């Protein structure tokens, strides 16, 4: 199942749903793996990185903030 992966670089855009980038991924597991890998890079820093995974119907499946 294809999903859209939306990325956010600050908490205000994350909460108000204004993505900086939107990628089309071939599966949910691929999108989760990519998002977790990117979030692991910014953990324990002052930077924010958030992801939302949305299916092709527009329904939210996962929210992954780096707080």
Secondary structure, 3 states (H helix, E strand, C coil): CCEEEEEECCHHHHHHCCCCEEEEECCHHHHHHHHHHHHHHHCCCCCCCEEEEEECCCCEEEEEECC
